[in-house]
Amino acid sequence: MTNTQSPSELIDGRIAELADWRGETLARLRALIRQADPEVVEEWKWRGVPVWEHDGILCTGETYKAVVKLTFARGAALEDPAGLFNSSLEGNTRRAIDFRAGETIREDAFKALVRAAVALNRAARAKKKK
């Protein structure tokens, strides 16, 4: 991976190098984020973390041996009626979802959470402009 690659290309590379259920899961979550918000911007930060932004950070996608973790930057402020958040629940700001091998992704609920994160970021940005 070189510095001349775009963030999207770097994320493609991460998915390819994982070459297991984690790569498949990260690729599926990425597709769902793009479906939920076609205007999402992909970034590559902190020495190799995929980040999705729209008027600020929506979420990050980290891969570990046992989980693919999507951390929502302002998750504590989001409604989560489907109860997707299952990690980093103790903080006042972030919330995360740990996806494990073989788990089914509740796609509609996940996309609704992404759309809620976009709406929250837009509202915060609009409030700052006032």
KAGIJO-V727045 format. One record per backbone hydrogen bond with DSSP energy under -0.5 kcal/mol. CO is the residue of the C=O (numbers start at 1). NH is the residue of the N-H. E is the energy in kcal/mol with one decimal. If there is no record, write none. Layout:
co:CO nh:NH e:E
co:CO nh:NH e:E
This chain:
co:2 nh:5 e:-1.4
co:6 nh:10 e:-2.4
co:7 nh:11 e:-2.3
co:8 nh:12 e:-2.4
co:9 nh:13 e:-2.3
co:10 nh:14 e:-2.2
co:11 nh:15 e:-2.5
co:12 nh:16 e:-2.4
co:13 nh:17 e:-2.7
co:14 nh:18 e:-1.7
co:15 nh:19 e:-1.4
co:20 nh:23 e:-0.5
co:20 nh:24 e:-2.1
co:21 nh:25 e:-2.6
co:22 nh:26 e:-2.7
co:23 nh:27 e:-2.5
co:24 nh:28 e:-2.2
co:25 nh:29 e:-2.8
co:26 nh:30 e:-2.4
co:27 nh:31 e:-2.2
co:28 nh:32 e:-2.2
co:29 nh:33 e:-2.5
co:30 nh:34 e:-2.3
co:31 nh:35 e:-2.1
co:32 nh:36 e:-2.6
co:33 nh:37 e:-2.2
co:37 nh:40 e:-2.2
co:41 nh:53 e:-2.8
co:43 nh:51 e:-2.4
co:45 nh:48 e:-0.6
co:45 nh:49 e:-2.9
co:48 nh:50 e:-0.5
co:49 nh:45 e:-2.5
co:50 nh:61 e:-2.5
co:51 nh:43 e:-3.1
co:52 nh:58 e:-3.1
co:52 nh:59 e:-1.5
co:53 nh:41 e:-2.9
co:56 nh:54 e:-3.0
co:58 nh:73 e:-1.3
co:59 nh:52 e:-2.9
co:60 nh:62 e:-0.5
co:60 nh:71 e:-1.6
co:61 nh:50 e:-0.9
co:62 nh:69 e:-3.0
co:67 nh:64 e:-3.0
co:67 nh:69 e:-0.5
co:68 nh:70 e:-0.6
co:68 nh:99 e:-2.8
co:69 nh:62 e:-2.9
co:69 nh:71 e:-0.6
co:70 nh:72 e:-0.6
co:70 nh:97 e:-2.2
co:71 nh:60 e:-1.9
co:71 nh:73 e:-0.6
co:72 nh:75 e:-1.8
co:72 nh:95 e:-1.5
co:74 nh:77 e:-1.7
co:75 nh:78 e:-1.7
co:80 nh:83 e:-1.8
co:87 nh:96 e:-2.5
co:93 nh:76 e:-3.3
co:95 nh:72 e:-3.2
co:96 nh:86 e:-1.7
co:96 nh:87 e:-1.7
co:97 nh:70 e:-2.4
co:97 nh:99 e:-0.6
co:98 nh:100 e:-0.5
co:99 nh:68 e:-2.3
co:100 nh:103 e:-2.0
co:104 nh:106 e:-0.6
co:105 nh:107 e:-1.8
co:106 nh:110 e:-2.5
co:107 nh:111 e:-2.8
co:108 nh:112 e:-2.1
co:109 nh:113 e:-1.9
co:110 nh:114 e:-2.2
co:111 nh:115 e:-2.6
co:112 nh:116 e:-2.1
co:113 nh:117 e:-2.1
co:114 nh:118 e:-2.2
co:115 nh:119 e:-2.4
co:116 nh:120 e:-2.3
co:117 nh:121 e:-2.3
co:118 nh:122 e:-2.7
co:119 nh:123 e:-2.4
co:120 nh:124 e:-2.2
co:121 nh:125 e:-2.4
co:122 nh:126 e:-2.6
co:123 nh:127 e:-2.2
co:124 nh:128 e:-1.9
co:125 nh:129 e:-1.4
co:126 nh:130 e:-0.8
co:127 nh:130 e:-0.6
